[in-house]
Amino acid sequence: MTDSQAIAIDGAAQRRAGVLVMLTCLVILLVLVSLGTGPVWLSPVEIAKALLGAGTDVQQVIVWEIRLPRTILGLAIGGILGLSGAALQGLLRNPLASPSLFGAPQSAAFGAVLVIALGLADVRSYALPVAAIAAAFASVFVLLAVAGRNAGLLVLILSGLAISSLAGAATALVMNLSSNPFVVLEIAFWLLGSLEDRSFRHVMLALPFIAAGALVLWRQRDAFRALSLGEEAARSLGVDVGRLRLFIIIGVALGVGGGVAVSGSIGFIGLVAPHLVRPLVGYDPARLLAPSALAGAALLLAADIAVRVIPSTSDIKVGVLTSIIGVPFFLYLIVRERRSLGGGVL
Amino acid sequence: MIAPLLTATGVRVRLGGREVLRDISLSLAPGQLVALVGPNGTGKTTLFRALAGLLPSQGNIDVGGQPLASLSLAQRARRFAYLPQGHVVHWPLPVQDIVALGRYPHGATDPSRLAAADAEAVRRAMQLADVADLARRPVTELSGGERSRVALARVLAVQAPVILADEPTASLDPRHQIDVMQTLRAASRNNVLVIVVTHDLGLAARFADTVLVMSDGRLVSQGKPDQALSEQVIAEVFRISAYRAEYRDEAVIVPWDGP
């Protein structure tokens, strides 16, 4: 390798490192804004004081009890959604893969709704995330089983549509059969997806699963690069593709299920985040994971700040906002991928 | 007589209830280029997959004196460098990262942090396959010929004792076909066993030290090119006749007409 090539490689690595630093700074900034934004505005100094146990009692309560859990959840759930999207896109070598298009959050929501409707959520708190994770696992597993090994875009998206419709119908059935109207209303609002009024109890409920899911996904990263050559070539390089597939399903289910259990369904972050960072860090699916997680965290934090700032008569739920932004983006991606969608992918 | 590097005894493979490989036995020494020929659908690719341990088979396969079944996926990956058909790459990765994947079986999973030995193997492979100038180009922007050379470089970078190349010359112009075969033959001279699937009997006759002829899941003929591809074999297996000659001490076989 000549010197100029070696320098060029370093240049690309430097740019990636620069992007990571930039995204980290952006996330920190958004964390501060998230802690400061609400009916009572707090400056970064006031936030720091409150976090350290100084400042007024009111400020401490606002930061510690109200805004910190919400911010931590936004950070963690946004991050795991971005990471899950990047991991699924790496596994399936497909830029349109994402948890929400595959029905994972919808299925997790069904699992959670079932537990809420049966009244189990109050008795045993971990029933909620466990049910959500189990349902998310089942949905991703069924999707990959239906779509098969070398599924094209069309098969994946149609299967995802079918699974999310089924999850939606099952959720509707639970609400339909539920005799208590207050429970139905609670479920309906919960389904919209929100980080509002979450406490540290919610954080403790979701965070272990999200962290475990993130760890599982992160450890598979190098295999994604080998998988760029197709499953057979990856196997010949020593990648156990079947095991990798299982680990991705487990990681996505743990992360998305754990997140959905406390936030309700928040869509499209997993689809959008990898696309936003690809122009900055390149297409290498292994190098996409960390920036996608940061971008996902930034997106959800920003959306959650936006719902607090946008003036409206009643609260806008953050899940509604991410879908309203995400679906047009999805349409744009379909237009961009139109050729491969039309080109005999069945 | 050199000890064989790769032996197979009574290898059978069933796929979807159909017997694709029936009782294949072979014994191949290192340091030679072997051409595997046969009509479409006779099981050449399946034999490659079975030999590399990528699909389950009955019978015994030994590589370097060790039974394939006793080797882990990673150990197999270091013994067989496998070049599948088509040279698919799903993301626009730079050429050097693709070639560096050849070091994946050796534990070098991150192309931006290669140890000196791995970087040297990548550099040599890119040179041998003549893709050093393309190192930073996204592989998806390359022509078919360039892509197949990149795929070849990736396989050479493994530095495995056995190279299995499935139609490495397909869809290449004559110049590149000859380049690829010459590169593979040069690789075999470093005590490597190179097996190439090809439909080009001319290339097989000219470049191979040994030709294996498959028909309907069986190995029906093997030996030096002019013996293995005798008039009778060509007529029975391919149902064609061929013009046969010798040019500069190498066999020339040009498929011609019905038998």
Interface residues (C-beta under 8 A of the other chain):
Chain A: M1 Q5 A8 I9 A12 A13 R93 N94 D222 R225 A226 L227 S228 L229 G230 E232 A233 R235 S236 L237 G238 V239 D240 G282 Y283 D284 P285 A286
Chain B: R49 A52 L54 L73 A74 R76 A77 R78 F80 A81 Y82 P84 G86 V88 V89 H90 W91 P92 L93 Q96 D97 I98 L101 G102 Y104 P105 T109 D110 P111 S112 A119 R123 A132 A135 R136 P138 R154
